[in-house]
């Protein structure tokens, strides 16, 4: 799963959200590293809806414009949970390897040659 998809599903995990709300949530969740343009977001939402991961929750008219709210489906929640578990395993493996490097100081310690 690509990072933007992961972040879109994460943005919808708590409650149904309209497109602009998803864009803002993704930017916040990624500390500004991922900024979605509307065309990119709506293309992704259409693809995710085709896959059964999200669906339209409701539509409402605001100032003459239709605002569509999306929500995570049960299938989407399961896919997101699986991705969270996979990312956690990968992060744990990376952290474990960083703690036991060959020829490098262990995290949080300095090499004797660098002290001082």
Secondary structure in CASP SS format (residue, H / E / C, confidence):
PFRMAT SS
TARGET T0000
AUTHOR 0000-0000-0000
METHOD secondary structure of the structure
MODEL  1
X C 1.00
X C 1.00
X H 1.00
X H 1.00
X H 1.00
X H 1.00
X H 1.00
X H 1.00
X H 1.00
X H 1.00
X H 1.00
X H 1.00
X H 1.00
X C 1.00
X C 1.00
X C 1.00
X E 1.00
X E 1.00
X H 1.00
X H 1.00
X H 1.00
X H 1.00
X H 1.00
X H 1.00
X H 1.00
X H 1.00
X H 1.00
X H 1.00
X H 1.00
X C 1.00
X C 1.00
X C 1.00
X C 1.00
X C 1.00
X C 1.00
X C 1.00
X C 1.00
X H 1.00
X H 1.00
X H 1.00
X H 1.00
X H 1.00
X H 1.00
X H 1.00
X H 1.00
X H 1.00
X H 1.00
X H 1.00
X H 1.00
X H 1.00
X C 1.00
X C 1.00
X C 1.00
X E 1.00
X E 1.00
X E 1.00
X E 1.00
X E 1.00
X E 1.00
X E 1.00
X E 1.00
X E 1.00
X C 1.00
X C 1.00
X E 1.00
X E 1.00
X E 1.00
X E 1.00
X E 1.00
X E 1.00
X E 1.00
X E 1.00
X C 1.00
X H 1.00
X H 1.00
X H 1.00
X H 1.00
X H 1.00
X H 1.00
X H 1.00
X H 1.00
X H 1.00
X H 1.00
X H 1.00
X H 1.00
X H 1.00
X H 1.00
X H 1.00
X H 1.00
X H 1.00
X H 1.00
X H 1.00
X H 1.00
X H 1.00
X H 1.00
X H 1.00
X H 1.00
X H 1.00
X H 1.00
X C 1.00
X C 1.00
X C 1.00
X C 1.00
X C 1.00
X C 1.00
X C 1.00
X C 1.00
X C 1.00
X C 1.00
X C 1.00
X C 1.00
X C 1.00
X C 1.00
X C 1.00
X C 1.00
X C 1.00
END
